[in-house]
């Protein structure tokens, strides 16, 4: 019995450390993905609940960082939320206005427009942009978090940049 209690205490300390170290970035990622403050808070909590449940499966020896592992859980959680019928009715512009300034990286309207453009990207492109630019993860960490190859991450980033450039220039094509 004492061994089980000690193991649970170690597990609880580890989770507490993850919440302190990664709670804000996971919440921010969930918000940028879901565009709803309450949903983002729920998704962040669900992320840590799932991390608690799967903690024994996390293996640092395989070269996976804690951040990449937690981001994978967060993104999958956001996917689940995104699939719900209710989510399809979220107004992203209104959601940005409701978010407390400390969670919004942009402080000017031009940056808010960029965030809205990022949020409007197809899911696979939005994910890599959020993880690369807003979470400052490496291509390898993103690949681990998304369960894809680093070359795929690189391609998706390139495509996302092209889509954003097209959106920002009003759909003008280079020629």
PyMOL CGO cylinders between C-alpha atoms (Angstrom):
from pymol import cmd
from pymol.cgo import CYLINDER

trace = [
    CYLINDER, 0.00, 0.00, 0.00, 2.75, 2.45, 0.87, 0.3, 1, 1, 1, 1, 1, 1,
    CYLINDER, 2.75, 2.45, 0.87, 4.45, 1.80, -2.48, 0.3, 1, 1, 1, 1, 1, 1,
    CYLINDER, 4.45, 1.80, -2.48, 1.24, 2.62, -4.38, 0.3, 1, 1, 1, 1, 1, 1,
    CYLINDER, 1.24, 2.62, -4.38, 0.75, 5.81, -2.37, 0.3, 1, 1, 1, 1, 1, 1,
    CYLINDER, 0.75, 5.81, -2.37, 4.35, 6.85, -3.02, 0.3, 1, 1, 1, 1, 1, 1,
    CYLINDER, 4.35, 6.85, -3.02, 3.95, 6.17, -6.74, 0.3, 1, 1, 1, 1, 1, 1,
    CYLINDER, 3.95, 6.17, -6.74, 0.77, 8.30, -6.84, 0.3, 1, 1, 1, 1, 1, 1,
    CYLINDER, 0.77, 8.30, -6.84, 2.59, 11.11, -5.03, 0.3, 1, 1, 1, 1, 1, 1,
    CYLINDER, 2.59, 11.11, -5.03, 5.40, 11.04, -7.60, 0.3, 1, 1, 1, 1, 1, 1,
    CYLINDER, 5.40, 11.04, -7.60, 2.84, 11.03, -10.40, 0.3, 1, 1, 1, 1, 1, 1,
    CYLINDER, 2.84, 11.03, -10.40, 1.00, 13.98, -8.81, 0.3, 1, 1, 1, 1, 1, 1,
    CYLINDER, 1.00, 13.98, -8.81, 4.24, 16.00, -8.49, 0.3, 1, 1, 1, 1, 1, 1,
    CYLINDER, 4.24, 16.00, -8.49, 5.08, 15.30, -12.11, 0.3, 1, 1, 1, 1, 1, 1,
    CYLINDER, 5.08, 15.30, -12.11, 1.64, 16.44, -13.28, 0.3, 1, 1, 1, 1, 1, 1,
    CYLINDER, 1.64, 16.44, -13.28, 1.86, 19.56, -11.11, 0.3, 1, 1, 1, 1, 1, 1,
    CYLINDER, 1.86, 19.56, -11.11, 5.21, 20.37, -12.74, 0.3, 1, 1, 1, 1, 1, 1,
    CYLINDER, 5.21, 20.37, -12.74, 3.73, 19.93, -16.20, 0.3, 1, 1, 1, 1, 1, 1,
    CYLINDER, 3.73, 19.93, -16.20, 0.83, 22.25, -15.35, 0.3, 1, 1, 1, 1, 1, 1,
    CYLINDER, 0.83, 22.25, -15.35, 3.28, 24.90, -14.09, 0.3, 1, 1, 1, 1, 1, 1,
    CYLINDER, 3.28, 24.90, -14.09, 5.68, 24.51, -17.02, 0.3, 1, 1, 1, 1, 1, 1,
    CYLINDER, 5.68, 24.51, -17.02, 3.24, 24.04, -19.88, 0.3, 1, 1, 1, 1, 1, 1,
    CYLINDER, 3.24, 24.04, -19.88, -0.20, 25.14, -18.68, 0.3, 1, 1, 1, 1, 1, 1,
    CYLINDER, -0.20, 25.14, -18.68, -0.11, 28.60, -20.27, 0.3, 1, 1, 1, 1, 1, 1,
    CYLINDER, -0.11, 28.60, -20.27, 1.22, 27.43, -23.65, 0.3, 1, 1, 1, 1, 1, 1,
    CYLINDER, 1.22, 27.43, -23.65, -1.30, 24.60, -23.81, 0.3, 1, 1, 1, 1, 1, 1,
    CYLINDER, -1.30, 24.60, -23.81, -4.15, 26.97, -22.95, 0.3, 1, 1, 1, 1, 1, 1,
    CYLINDER, -4.15, 26.97, -22.95, -2.97, 29.43, -25.59, 0.3, 1, 1, 1, 1, 1, 1,
    CYLINDER, -2.97, 29.43, -25.59, -2.69, 26.68, -28.20, 0.3, 1, 1, 1, 1, 1, 1,
    CYLINDER, -2.69, 26.68, -28.20, -6.15, 25.38, -27.34, 0.3, 1, 1, 1, 1, 1, 1,
    CYLINDER, -6.15, 25.38, -27.34, -7.58, 28.89, -27.64, 0.3, 1, 1, 1, 1, 1, 1,
    CYLINDER, -7.58, 28.89, -27.64, -5.94, 29.56, -30.98, 0.3, 1, 1, 1, 1, 1, 1,
    CYLINDER, -5.94, 29.56, -30.98, -7.20, 26.23, -32.18, 0.3, 1, 1, 1, 1, 1, 1,
    CYLINDER, -7.20, 26.23, -32.18, -10.75, 26.47, -30.82, 0.3, 1, 1, 1, 1, 1, 1,
    CYLINDER, -10.75, 26.47, -30.82, -11.32, 30.26, -30.79, 0.3, 1, 1, 1, 1, 1, 1,
    CYLINDER, -11.32, 30.26, -30.79, -13.40, 30.05, -27.63, 0.3, 1, 1, 1, 1, 1, 1,
    CYLINDER, -13.40, 30.05, -27.63, -12.12, 30.91, -24.17, 0.3, 1, 1, 1, 1, 1, 1,
    CYLINDER, -12.12, 30.91, -24.17, -14.32, 28.48, -22.20, 0.3, 1, 1, 1, 1, 1, 1,
    CYLINDER, -14.32, 28.48, -22.20, -13.70, 25.63, -24.64, 0.3, 1, 1, 1, 1, 1, 1,
    CYLINDER, -13.70, 25.63, -24.64, -9.96, 26.30, -24.53, 0.3, 1, 1, 1, 1, 1, 1,
    CYLINDER, -9.96, 26.30, -24.53, -9.97, 26.17, -20.73, 0.3, 1, 1, 1, 1, 1, 1,
    CYLINDER, -9.97, 26.17, -20.73, -11.94, 22.90, -20.84, 0.3, 1, 1, 1, 1, 1, 1,
    CYLINDER, -11.94, 22.90, -20.84, -9.62, 21.46, -23.49, 0.3, 1, 1, 1, 1, 1, 1,
    CYLINDER, -9.62, 21.46, -23.49, -6.54, 22.41, -21.46, 0.3, 1, 1, 1, 1, 1, 1,
    CYLINDER, -6.54, 22.41, -21.46, -7.99, 20.72, -18.37, 0.3, 1, 1, 1, 1, 1, 1,
    CYLINDER, -7.99, 20.72, -18.37, -8.90, 17.65, -20.42, 0.3, 1, 1, 1, 1, 1, 1,
    CYLINDER, -8.90, 17.65, -20.42, -5.36, 17.61, -21.78, 0.3, 1, 1, 1, 1, 1, 1,
    CYLINDER, -5.36, 17.61, -21.78, -3.91, 17.35, -18.29, 0.3, 1, 1, 1, 1, 1, 1,
    CYLINDER, -3.91, 17.35, -18.29, -6.51, 14.76, -17.24, 0.3, 1, 1, 1, 1, 1, 1,
    CYLINDER, -6.51, 14.76, -17.24, -5.53, 12.64, -20.23, 0.3, 1, 1, 1, 1, 1, 1,
    CYLINDER, -5.53, 12.64, -20.23, -1.85, 13.19, -19.45, 0.3, 1, 1, 1, 1, 1, 1,
    CYLINDER, -1.85, 13.19, -19.45, -2.51, 11.95, -15.90, 0.3, 1, 1, 1, 1, 1, 1,
    CYLINDER, -2.51, 11.95, -15.90, -4.26, 8.86, -17.22, 0.3, 1, 1, 1, 1, 1, 1,
    CYLINDER, -4.26, 8.86, -17.22, -1.54, 8.11, -19.81, 0.3, 1, 1, 1, 1, 1, 1,
    CYLINDER, -1.54, 8.11, -19.81, 1.46, 9.23, -17.77, 0.3, 1, 1, 1, 1, 1, 1,
    CYLINDER, 1.46, 9.23, -17.77, 2.79, 5.68, -17.52, 0.3, 1, 1, 1, 1, 1, 1,
    CYLINDER, 2.79, 5.68, -17.52, 2.93, 5.54, -21.33, 0.3, 1, 1, 1, 1, 1, 1,
    CYLINDER, 2.93, 5.54, -21.33, 5.18, 8.61, -21.61, 0.3, 1, 1, 1, 1, 1, 1,
    CYLINDER, 5.18, 8.61, -21.61, 8.70, 7.45, -22.34, 0.3, 1, 1, 1, 1, 1, 1,
    CYLINDER, 8.70, 7.45, -22.34, 11.44, 10.07, -22.26, 0.3, 1, 1, 1, 1, 1, 1,
    CYLINDER, 11.44, 10.07, -22.26, 13.92, 7.43, -23.39, 0.3, 1, 1, 1, 1, 1, 1,
    CYLINDER, 13.92, 7.43, -23.39, 12.32, 7.42, -26.84, 0.3, 1, 1, 1, 1, 1, 1,
    CYLINDER, 12.32, 7.42, -26.84, 13.49, 11.00, -27.37, 0.3, 1, 1, 1, 1, 1, 1,
    CYLINDER, 13.49, 11.00, -27.37, 10.05, 12.55, -26.95, 0.3, 1, 1, 1, 1, 1, 1,
    CYLINDER, 10.05, 12.55, -26.95, 10.01, 15.80, -25.03, 0.3, 1, 1, 1, 1, 1, 1,
    CYLINDER, 10.01, 15.80, -25.03, 7.34, 16.41, -22.42, 0.3, 1, 1, 1, 1, 1, 1,
    CYLINDER, 7.34, 16.41, -22.42, 6.19, 19.48, -24.33, 0.3, 1, 1, 1, 1, 1, 1,
    CYLINDER, 6.19, 19.48, -24.33, 5.79, 17.58, -27.61, 0.3, 1, 1, 1, 1, 1, 1,
    CYLINDER, 5.79, 17.58, -27.61, 3.92, 14.76, -25.86, 0.3, 1, 1, 1, 1, 1, 1,
    CYLINDER, 3.92, 14.76, -25.86, 1.57, 17.17, -24.08, 0.3, 1, 1, 1, 1, 1, 1,
    CYLINDER, 1.57, 17.17, -24.08, 1.00, 19.19, -27.26, 0.3, 1, 1, 1, 1, 1, 1,
    CYLINDER, 1.00, 19.19, -27.26, 0.00, 16.01, -29.07, 0.3, 1, 1, 1, 1, 1, 1,
    CYLINDER, 0.00, 16.01, -29.07, -2.58, 15.32, -26.37, 0.3, 1, 1, 1, 1, 1, 1,
    CYLINDER, -2.58, 15.32, -26.37, -3.78, 18.95, -26.51, 0.3, 1, 1, 1, 1, 1, 1,
    CYLINDER, -3.78, 18.95, -26.51, -4.15, 18.93, -30.29, 0.3, 1, 1, 1, 1, 1, 1,
    CYLINDER, -4.15, 18.93, -30.29, -6.00, 15.61, -30.24, 0.3, 1, 1, 1, 1, 1, 1,
    CYLINDER, -6.00, 15.61, -30.24, -8.28, 17.00, -27.53, 0.3, 1, 1, 1, 1, 1, 1,
    CYLINDER, -8.28, 17.00, -27.53, -8.93, 20.09, -29.65, 0.3, 1, 1, 1, 1, 1, 1,
    CYLINDER, -8.93, 20.09, -29.65, -9.72, 17.81, -32.62, 0.3, 1, 1, 1, 1, 1, 1,
    CYLINDER, -9.72, 17.81, -32.62, -12.33, 16.08, -30.49, 0.3, 1, 1, 1, 1, 1, 1,
    CYLINDER, -12.33, 16.08, -30.49, -13.86, 19.42, -29.49, 0.3, 1, 1, 1, 1, 1, 1,
    CYLINDER, -13.86, 19.42, -29.49, -13.70, 20.65, -33.07, 0.3, 1, 1, 1, 1, 1, 1,
    CYLINDER, -13.70, 20.65, -33.07, -15.72, 17.66, -34.30, 0.3, 1, 1, 1, 1, 1, 1,
    CYLINDER, -15.72, 17.66, -34.30, -18.66, 18.52, -32.07, 0.3, 1, 1, 1, 1, 1, 1,
    CYLINDER, -18.66, 18.52, -32.07, -21.74, 19.99, -33.79, 0.3, 1, 1, 1, 1, 1, 1,
    CYLINDER, -21.74, 19.99, -33.79, -21.78, 23.02, -31.49, 0.3, 1, 1, 1, 1, 1, 1,
    CYLINDER, -21.78, 23.02, -31.49, -18.25, 24.10, -32.42, 0.3, 1, 1, 1, 1, 1, 1,
    CYLINDER, -18.25, 24.10, -32.42, -19.22, 24.84, -36.02, 0.3, 1, 1, 1, 1, 1, 1,
    CYLINDER, -19.22, 24.84, -36.02, -21.12, 27.92, -34.82, 0.3, 1, 1, 1, 1, 1, 1,
    CYLINDER, -21.12, 27.92, -34.82, -18.22, 29.72, -33.12, 0.3, 1, 1, 1, 1, 1, 1,
    CYLINDER, -18.22, 29.72, -33.12, -17.56, 33.31, -34.28, 0.3, 1, 1, 1, 1, 1, 1,
    CYLINDER, -17.56, 33.31, -34.28, -13.76, 33.61, -34.23, 0.3, 1, 1, 1, 1, 1, 1,
    CYLINDER, -13.76, 33.61, -34.23, -13.71, 37.43, -34.26, 0.3, 1, 1, 1, 1, 1, 1,
    CYLINDER, -13.71, 37.43, -34.26, -16.01, 37.54, -31.23, 0.3, 1, 1, 1, 1, 1, 1,
    CYLINDER, -16.01, 37.54, -31.23, -13.93, 34.87, -29.53, 0.3, 1, 1, 1, 1, 1, 1,
    CYLINDER, -13.93, 34.87, -29.53, -10.78, 37.00, -29.91, 0.3, 1, 1, 1, 1, 1, 1,
    CYLINDER, -10.78, 37.00, -29.91, -12.55, 39.94, -28.31, 0.3, 1, 1, 1, 1, 1, 1,
    CYLINDER, -12.55, 39.94, -28.31, -13.53, 37.78, -25.32, 0.3, 1, 1, 1, 1, 1, 1,
    CYLINDER, -13.53, 37.78, -25.32, -10.02, 36.49, -24.65, 0.3, 1, 1, 1, 1, 1, 1,
    CYLINDER, -10.02, 36.49, -24.65, -8.09, 38.18, -21.83, 0.3, 1, 1, 1, 1, 1, 1,
    CYLINDER, -8.09, 38.18, -21.83, -5.14, 40.18, -23.21, 0.3, 1, 1, 1, 1, 1, 1,
    CYLINDER, -5.14, 40.18, -23.21, -2.55, 38.04, -21.42, 0.3, 1, 1, 1, 1, 1, 1,
    CYLINDER, -2.55, 38.04, -21.42, -3.55, 35.06, -23.60, 0.3, 1, 1, 1, 1, 1, 1,
    CYLINDER, -3.55, 35.06, -23.60, -3.60, 36.98, -26.85, 0.3, 1, 1, 1, 1, 1, 1,
    CYLINDER, -3.60, 36.98, -26.85, -0.14, 37.49, -28.26, 0.3, 1, 1, 1, 1, 1, 1,
    CYLINDER, -0.14, 37.49, -28.26, -1.25, 40.30, -30.55, 0.3, 1, 1, 1, 1, 1, 1,
    CYLINDER, -1.25, 40.30, -30.55, -1.89, 43.75, -29.18, 0.3, 1, 1, 1, 1, 1, 1,
    CYLINDER, -1.89, 43.75, -29.18, -2.83, 45.55, -32.39, 0.3, 1, 1, 1, 1, 1, 1,
    CYLINDER, -2.83, 45.55, -32.39, -5.64, 45.01, -34.92, 0.3, 1, 1, 1, 1, 1, 1,
    CYLINDER, -5.64, 45.01, -34.92, -3.22, 44.03, -37.69, 0.3, 1, 1, 1, 1, 1, 1,
    CYLINDER, -3.22, 44.03, -37.69, -1.86, 41.19, -35.55, 0.3, 1, 1, 1, 1, 1, 1,
    CYLINDER, -1.86, 41.19, -35.55, -5.40, 40.14, -34.63, 0.3, 1, 1, 1, 1, 1, 1,
    CYLINDER, -5.40, 40.14, -34.63, -6.18, 39.88, -38.35, 0.3, 1, 1, 1, 1, 1, 1,
    CYLINDER, -6.18, 39.88, -38.35, -3.13, 37.65, -38.78, 0.3, 1, 1, 1, 1, 1, 1,
    CYLINDER, -3.13, 37.65, -38.78, -4.31, 35.42, -35.93, 0.3, 1, 1, 1, 1, 1, 1,
    CYLINDER, -4.31, 35.42, -35.93, -7.76, 35.21, -37.53, 0.3, 1, 1, 1, 1, 1, 1,
    CYLINDER, -7.76, 35.21, -37.53, -6.12, 34.25, -40.84, 0.3, 1, 1, 1, 1, 1, 1,
    CYLINDER, -6.12, 34.25, -40.84, -4.10, 31.55, -39.07, 0.3, 1, 1, 1, 1, 1, 1,
    CYLINDER, -4.10, 31.55, -39.07, -7.21, 30.25, -37.34, 0.3, 1, 1, 1, 1, 1, 1,
    CYLINDER, -7.21, 30.25, -37.34, -8.95, 30.06, -40.73, 0.3, 1, 1, 1, 1, 1, 1,
    CYLINDER, -8.95, 30.06, -40.73, -6.24, 27.83, -42.21, 0.3, 1, 1, 1, 1, 1, 1,
    CYLINDER, -6.24, 27.83, -42.21, -7.02, 24.17, -42.81, 0.3, 1, 1, 1, 1, 1, 1,
    CYLINDER, -7.02, 24.17, -42.81, -6.39, 22.16, -39.63, 0.3, 1, 1, 1, 1, 1, 1,
    CYLINDER, -6.39, 22.16, -39.63, -3.15, 20.49, -40.72, 0.3, 1, 1, 1, 1, 1, 1,
    CYLINDER, -3.15, 20.49, -40.72, -1.61, 23.83, -41.69, 0.3, 1, 1, 1, 1, 1, 1,
    CYLINDER, -1.61, 23.83, -41.69, -2.91, 25.71, -38.66, 0.3, 1, 1, 1, 1, 1, 1,
    CYLINDER, -2.91, 25.71, -38.66, -1.38, 23.11, -36.32, 0.3, 1, 1, 1, 1, 1, 1,
    CYLINDER, -1.38, 23.11, -36.32, 2.14, 23.46, -37.66, 0.3, 1, 1, 1, 1, 1, 1,
    CYLINDER, 2.14, 23.46, -37.66, 1.98, 27.27, -37.67, 0.3, 1, 1, 1, 1, 1, 1,
    CYLINDER, 1.98, 27.27, -37.67, 0.75, 27.37, -34.05, 0.3, 1, 1, 1, 1, 1, 1,
    CYLINDER, 0.75, 27.37, -34.05, 3.38, 24.93, -32.84, 0.3, 1, 1, 1, 1, 1, 1,
    CYLINDER, 3.38, 24.93, -32.84, 6.27, 26.41, -34.83, 0.3, 1, 1, 1, 1, 1, 1,
    CYLINDER, 6.27, 26.41, -34.83, 5.68, 30.14, -34.43, 0.3, 1, 1, 1, 1, 1, 1,
    CYLINDER, 5.68, 30.14, -34.43, 3.66, 30.41, -31.23, 0.3, 1, 1, 1, 1, 1, 1,
    CYLINDER, 3.66, 30.41, -31.23, 5.09, 27.50, -29.23, 0.3, 1, 1, 1, 1, 1, 1,
    CYLINDER, 5.09, 27.50, -29.23, 8.60, 27.75, -30.74, 0.3, 1, 1, 1, 1, 1, 1,
    CYLINDER, 8.60, 27.75, -30.74, 8.83, 24.00, -31.22, 0.3, 1, 1, 1, 1, 1, 1,
    CYLINDER, 8.83, 24.00, -31.22, 11.37, 22.46, -33.59, 0.3, 1, 1, 1, 1, 1, 1,
    CYLINDER, 11.37, 22.46, -33.59, 10.34, 20.55, -36.70, 0.3, 1, 1, 1, 1, 1, 1,
    CYLINDER, 10.34, 20.55, -36.70, 11.24, 17.33, -34.91, 0.3, 1, 1, 1, 1, 1, 1,
    CYLINDER, 11.24, 17.33, -34.91, 9.16, 18.21, -31.84, 0.3, 1, 1, 1, 1, 1, 1,
    CYLINDER, 9.16, 18.21, -31.84, 6.21, 19.12, -34.05, 0.3, 1, 1, 1, 1, 1, 1,
    CYLINDER, 6.21, 19.12, -34.05, 6.58, 15.87, -35.97, 0.3, 1, 1, 1, 1, 1, 1,
    CYLINDER, 6.58, 15.87, -35.97, 6.48, 13.97, -32.68, 0.3, 1, 1, 1, 1, 1, 1,
    CYLINDER, 6.48, 13.97, -32.68, 3.52, 15.96, -31.41, 0.3, 1, 1, 1, 1, 1, 1,
    CYLINDER, 3.52, 15.96, -31.41, 1.52, 15.36, -34.59, 0.3, 1, 1, 1, 1, 1, 1,
    CYLINDER, 1.52, 15.36, -34.59, 2.74, 11.84, -35.31, 0.3, 1, 1, 1, 1, 1, 1,
    CYLINDER, 2.74, 11.84, -35.31, 4.11, 12.76, -38.74, 0.3, 1, 1, 1, 1, 1, 1,
    CYLINDER, 4.11, 12.76, -38.74, 7.57, 13.00, -40.34, 0.3, 1, 1, 1, 1, 1, 1,
    CYLINDER, 7.57, 13.00, -40.34, 9.69, 16.18, -40.04, 0.3, 1, 1, 1, 1, 1, 1,
    CYLINDER, 9.69, 16.18, -40.04, 9.66, 16.52, -43.85, 0.3, 1, 1, 1, 1, 1, 1,
    CYLINDER, 9.66, 16.52, -43.85, 5.85, 16.59, -43.71, 0.3, 1, 1, 1, 1, 1, 1,
    CYLINDER, 5.85, 16.59, -43.71, 6.01, 19.33, -41.07, 0.3, 1, 1, 1, 1, 1, 1,
    CYLINDER, 6.01, 19.33, -41.07, 8.35, 21.30, -43.33, 0.3, 1, 1, 1, 1, 1, 1,
    CYLINDER, 8.35, 21.30, -43.33, 6.02, 20.90, -46.31, 0.3, 1, 1, 1, 1, 1, 1,
    CYLINDER, 6.02, 20.90, -46.31, 2.95, 21.92, -44.29, 0.3, 1, 1, 1, 1, 1, 1,
    CYLINDER, 2.95, 21.92, -44.29, 4.74, 25.02, -42.95, 0.3, 1, 1, 1, 1, 1, 1,
    CYLINDER, 4.74, 25.02, -42.95, 5.70, 25.99, -46.48, 0.3, 1, 1, 1, 1, 1, 1,
    CYLINDER, 5.70, 25.99, -46.48, 2.14, 25.50, -47.69, 0.3, 1, 1, 1, 1, 1, 1,
    CYLINDER, 2.14, 25.50, -47.69, 0.73, 27.41, -44.69, 0.3, 1, 1, 1, 1, 1, 1,
    CYLINDER, 0.73, 27.41, -44.69, 3.03, 30.36, -45.41, 0.3, 1, 1, 1, 1, 1, 1,
    CYLINDER, 3.03, 30.36, -45.41, 1.86, 30.37, -49.03, 0.3, 1, 1, 1, 1, 1, 1,
    CYLINDER, 1.86, 30.37, -49.03, -1.80, 30.27, -47.96, 0.3, 1, 1, 1, 1, 1, 1,
    CYLINDER, -1.80, 30.27, -47.96, -1.25, 33.10, -45.46, 0.3, 1, 1, 1, 1, 1, 1,
    CYLINDER, -1.25, 33.10, -45.46, 0.57, 35.16, -48.06, 0.3, 1, 1, 1, 1, 1, 1,
    CYLINDER, 0.57, 35.16, -48.06, -2.33, 34.65, -50.45, 0.3, 1, 1, 1, 1, 1, 1,
    CYLINDER, -2.33, 34.65, -50.45, -4.83, 35.69, -47.75, 0.3, 1, 1, 1, 1, 1, 1,
    CYLINDER, -4.83, 35.69, -47.75, -2.79, 38.75, -46.78, 0.3, 1, 1, 1, 1, 1, 1,
    CYLINDER, -2.79, 38.75, -46.78, -2.40, 39.91, -50.36, 0.3, 1, 1, 1, 1, 1, 1,
    CYLINDER, -2.40, 39.91, -50.36, -6.08, 39.51, -51.03, 0.3, 1, 1, 1, 1, 1, 1,
    CYLINDER, -6.08, 39.51, -51.03, -5.74, 36.37, -53.14, 0.3, 1, 1, 1, 1, 1, 1,
    CYLINDER, -5.74, 36.37, -53.14, -3.34, 37.96, -55.64, 0.3, 1, 1, 1, 1, 1, 1,
    CYLINDER, -3.34, 37.96, -55.64, -1.23, 35.38, -57.41, 0.3, 1, 1, 1, 1, 1, 1,
    CYLINDER, -1.23, 35.38, -57.41, 2.44, 35.73, -58.10, 0.3, 1, 1, 1, 1, 1, 1,
    CYLINDER, 2.44, 35.73, -58.10, 3.22, 35.64, -61.70, 0.3, 1, 1, 1, 1, 1, 1,
]
cmd.load_cgo(trace, "trace")
